[in-house]
Amino acid sequence: MTSELPDMRASDAERERIAEILREAVAEGRLEMEEFEQRLEAAYKARTHGELEPIVRDLPAVGAAVAPVAPAGQVLTGSMARWSDRVGKPATSGGAFAFWGGFRRRGNWTVGRKFTAFAMWGGGEIDLREANFEDREVVIRCFTIMGGMQVTVPPDLNVEVRGIGVMGGFGESTKDEGVPAPDSPRVRITGFALMGGVGVERKRSRAEKQRLRDAERSRGRLEKGDGGTGAGDR
């Protein structure tokens, strides 16, 4: 991060962005574990932009166009991988159909540049949180008659929802707010729902939630350590 106001107070979200850069750096082998822990501690203790900037000055930003270097024998996939590594793969599915039943697309799969889903008297689930993408521009068309579909996307995916609901609903609800990453694919979700519904929800994956919980626990331990030091000084 670069700030023209080094004395500006840092927010929790800004500290977490720095922590994410550090986590990616240690996964790529740019930092040794000892140095990672030292920098992570400094990040959560930082109070201003000026204190945060030096911590990642020699590291690329998350999502930067740099070839990833995963630990030996480990291949990063799904939400653990960079967006640039999740785009350009051969499609494994270009559509889905449900009649008096249901369909599910979730986990590690590759959505085609044009994906069409139809459900009549049934339902479907389309989960993009761990998915790969055939192209940077993807169109998902959802059509349902007396049925329902749920589309789940990660908070940092660039999504545009434009659908029509007739005696039903077609829209987006936000559970986990997020800012679209600049290098994420652009997904347009269109279609219509007749006497049914299509819902689009931003929601973190289990892996992402676990990483955030781990970071929160680390910050809690550091804050307790600061409190203990302060009490001893008094």
C-alpha positions as CSV (number, residue, x, y, z in Angstrom):
1,M,0.0,0.0,0.0
2,T,1.1,3.6,-0.6
3,S,-0.4,6.5,1.2
4,E,0.2,10.2,0.9
5,L,-1.0,10.6,4.5
6,P,1.4,8.5,6.6
7,D,-0.1,9.8,9.8
8,M,-3.7,8.7,8.8
9,R,-5.0,6.1,11.3
10,A,-5.1,2.6,9.9
11,S,-8.4,0.6,9.9
12,D,-8.9,-3.1,10.7
13,A,-9.6,-3.8,7.1
14,E,-6.3,-2.2,6.1
15,R,-4.4,-4.2,8.6
16,E,-6.1,-7.3,7.4
17,R,-5.1,-6.5,3.8
18,I,-1.4,-6.2,4.9
19,A,-1.8,-9.6,6.7
20,E,-3.1,-11.2,3.5
21,I,-0.1,-10.0,1.6
22,L,2.2,-11.5,4.2
23,R,0.3,-14.8,4.2
24,E,0.6,-15.0,0.4
25,A,4.3,-14.1,0.6
26,V,5.1,-16.9,3.1
27,A,3.2,-19.4,0.9
28,E,5.3,-18.3,-2.1
29,G,8.5,-18.7,-0.2
30,R,9.3,-15.0,-0.2
31,L,9.4,-14.9,3.6
32,E,10.7,-17.3,6.2
33,M,8.3,-18.2,8.9
34,E,10.2,-16.3,11.6
35,E,10.1,-13.1,9.5
36,F,6.5,-13.7,8.6
37,E,5.5,-13.9,12.3
38,Q,7.5,-10.7,13.1
39,R,5.9,-8.7,10.3
40,L,2.4,-10.1,11.1
41,E,2.9,-8.9,14.7
42,A,4.0,-5.5,13.5
43,A,1.0,-5.3,11.1
44,Y,-1.6,-5.9,13.8
45,K,0.2,-3.5,16.2
46,A,0.4,-0.7,13.5
47,R,-1.8,2.3,14.2
48,T,-1.1,4.5,11.1
49,H,-0.5,4.1,7.3
50,G,3.1,5.1,7.9
51,E,3.6,2.1,10.2
52,L,2.0,-0.3,7.8
53,E,3.7,0.7,4.5
54,P,7.3,-0.5,5.4
55,I,6.0,-4.0,6.4
56,V,5.2,-4.9,2.7
57,R,7.3,-2.4,0.8
58,D,9.4,-5.2,-0.7
59,L,6.5,-7.6,-1.4
60,P,4.1,-7.7,-4.4
61,A,0.4,-6.9,-3.7
62,V,-2.1,-9.7,-3.6
63,G,-3.2,-10.6,-7.1
64,A,-0.2,-8.9,-8.8
65,A,0.9,-10.4,-12.1
66,V,3.8,-12.4,-10.7
67,A,4.2,-16.1,-11.2
68,P,3.3,-17.9,-8.0
69,V,5.7,-20.1,-6.2
70,A,3.8,-22.6,-4.1
71,P,5.5,-24.8,-1.5
72,A,7.2,-27.9,-2.9
73,G,4.7,-30.5,-3.9
74,Q,1.7,-28.2,-3.3
75,V,-0.6,-26.8,-6.0
76,L,-2.8,-23.9,-4.9
77,T,-6.4,-24.3,-6.2
78,G,-9.7,-22.7,-5.7
79,S,-9.9,-19.8,-3.3
80,M,-6.3,-20.4,-2.3
81,A,-5.1,-19.6,-5.8
82,R,-4.7,-16.1,-7.4
83,W,-7.5,-15.0,-9.7
84,S,-5.0,-15.0,-12.6
85,D,-4.4,-18.7,-12.1
86,R,-8.1,-19.4,-12.1
87,V,-8.9,-17.9,-15.5
88,G,-8.3,-19.5,-18.9
89,K,-8.9,-23.2,-18.0
90,P,-11.0,-25.5,-20.3
91,A,-14.7,-25.4,-19.3
92,T,-16.0,-28.5,-17.5
93,S,-19.6,-27.3,-17.6
94,G,-21.6,-25.0,-19.9
95,G,-25.0,-25.5,-18.4
96,A,-27.4,-27.3,-16.1
97,F,-31.0,-28.6,-16.2
98,A,-33.5,-29.6,-13.6
99,F,-37.1,-30.8,-14.0
100,W,-38.8,-32.2,-10.9
101,G,-35.4,-32.4,-9.4
102,G,-32.2,-30.5,-8.8
103,F,-28.7,-29.8,-10.0
104,R,-25.5,-28.7,-8.3
105,R,-22.3,-27.1,-9.5
106,R,-19.8,-26.5,-6.7
107,G,-16.3,-27.2,-5.6
108,N,-13.4,-27.3,-8.0
109,W,-15.0,-26.9,-11.4
110,T,-14.6,-24.6,-14.4
111,V,-17.5,-22.5,-15.6
112,G,-17.8,-21.8,-19.3
113,R,-17.8,-18.3,-20.7
114,K,-21.5,-18.8,-21.4
115,F,-23.3,-20.9,-18.8
116,T,-27.1,-21.5,-19.1
117,A,-29.1,-23.0,-16.2
118,F,-32.8,-24.0,-16.3
119,A,-35.0,-25.3,-13.6
120,M,-38.8,-26.1,-13.7
121,W,-40.5,-27.4,-10.7
122,G,-37.1,-28.0,-9.3
123,G,-34.0,-26.1,-8.1
124,G,-30.3,-25.6,-8.6
125,E,-27.1,-24.5,-6.9
126,I,-24.3,-22.7,-8.6
127,D,-21.3,-22.0,-6.4
128,L,-18.4,-20.0,-7.8
129,R,-16.3,-19.7,-4.6
130,E,-13.9,-22.5,-5.5
131,A,-14.5,-22.4,-9.3
132,N,-12.2,-21.7,-12.2
133,F,-13.3,-19.6,-15.2
134,E,-12.9,-20.3,-18.9
135,D,-12.6,-16.6,-19.7
136,R,-12.3,-13.3,-17.9
137,E,-15.8,-12.4,-19.1
138,V,-18.4,-14.9,-18.1
139,V,-22.2,-14.8,-18.6
140,I,-24.4,-17.0,-16.4
141,R,-28.1,-17.2,-17.6
142,C,-30.6,-18.5,-15.1
143,F,-34.1,-19.4,-16.0
144,T,-36.6,-20.9,-13.6
145,I,-40.3,-21.6,-13.7
146,M,-42.0,-22.5,-10.4
147,G,-38.5,-23.3,-9.0
148,G,-35.5,-21.7,-7.5
149,M,-31.8,-21.2,-8.0
150,Q,-29.0,-20.1,-5.7
151,V,-25.8,-18.5,-7.0
152,T,-23.0,-18.1,-4.4
153,V,-20.0,-16.0,-5.2
154,P,-16.9,-14.9,-3.2
155,P,-16.9,-11.3,-1.9
156,D,-14.0,-10.2,-4.2
157,L,-15.6,-11.4,-7.5
158,N,-16.8,-8.7,-9.9
159,V,-20.4,-9.6,-10.3
160,E,-23.3,-7.8,-12.2
161,V,-26.8,-9.0,-11.6
162,R,-29.5,-8.2,-14.2
163,G,-32.5,-10.4,-14.1
164,I,-36.3,-10.2,-14.1
165,G,-38.7,-11.7,-11.7
166,V,-42.4,-12.3,-12.6
167,M,-44.5,-13.2,-9.6
168,G,-41.1,-14.1,-8.1
169,G,-37.7,-12.6,-7.4
170,F,-34.3,-12.1,-9.1
171,G,-31.7,-10.3,-7.2
172,E,-28.6,-10.1,-5.0
173,S,-28.3,-10.3,-1.2
174,T,-25.0,-9.5,0.5
175,K,-23.9,-11.6,3.4
176,D,-20.2,-10.9,3.3
177,E,-19.5,-7.5,1.9
178,G,-16.4,-7.2,-0.2
179,V,-14.6,-5.1,-2.8
180,P,-14.1,-6.7,-6.2
181,A,-10.4,-7.5,-6.8
182,P,-9.0,-5.7,-9.9
183,D,-7.8,-8.9,-11.5
184,S,-11.0,-11.0,-10.8
185,P,-13.2,-12.2,-13.7
186,R,-16.3,-10.2,-14.6
187,V,-19.4,-12.3,-14.2
188,R,-22.8,-11.2,-15.5
189,I,-25.8,-13.0,-14.2
190,T,-29.0,-12.6,-16.2
191,G,-32.3,-14.4,-16.9
192,F,-35.8,-14.5,-15.4
193,A,-37.8,-16.2,-12.7
194,L,-41.5,-17.0,-13.2
195,M,-43.3,-17.9,-10.0
196,G,-39.9,-18.7,-8.6
197,G,-36.7,-17.1,-7.6
198,V,-33.0,-16.6,-8.4
199,G,-30.8,-15.4,-5.6
200,V,-27.2,-14.3,-5.8
201,E,-25.3,-14.2,-2.5
202,R,-21.8,-13.1,-1.6
203,K,-20.4,-15.5,0.9
204,R,-16.9,-16.5,2.0
205,S,-15.7,-20.1,1.5
206,R,-15.0,-22.3,4.6
207,A,-11.3,-22.0,3.8
208,E,-11.4,-18.2,3.7
209,K,-13.4,-18.1,6.9
210,Q,-10.8,-20.3,8.6
211,R,-8.0,-18.0,7.4
212,L,-9.8,-15.0,8.9
213,R,-10.4,-16.8,12.2
214,D,-6.7,-17.7,12.4
215,A,-5.8,-14.1,11.7
216,E,-8.3,-12.9,14.4
217,R,-6.9,-15.3,16.9
218,S,-3.3,-14.2,16.1
219,R,-4.4,-10.5,16.6
220,G,-6.2,-11.4,19.9
221,R,-3.0,-13.0,21.2
222,L,-1.0,-10.0,20.3
223,E,-3.5,-7.6,21.9
224,K,-3.5,-9.6,25.1
225,G,0.3,-9.5,25.1
226,D,0.2,-5.7,24.7
227,G,-2.3,-5.5,27.6
228,G,-0.2,-7.6,29.8
229,T,2.8,-5.5,29.2
230,G,0.9,-2.4,29.9
231,A,-0.4,-3.8,33.2
232,G,3.1,-4.7,34.3
233,D,4.4,-1.2,33.5
234,R,1.8,0.3,35.7
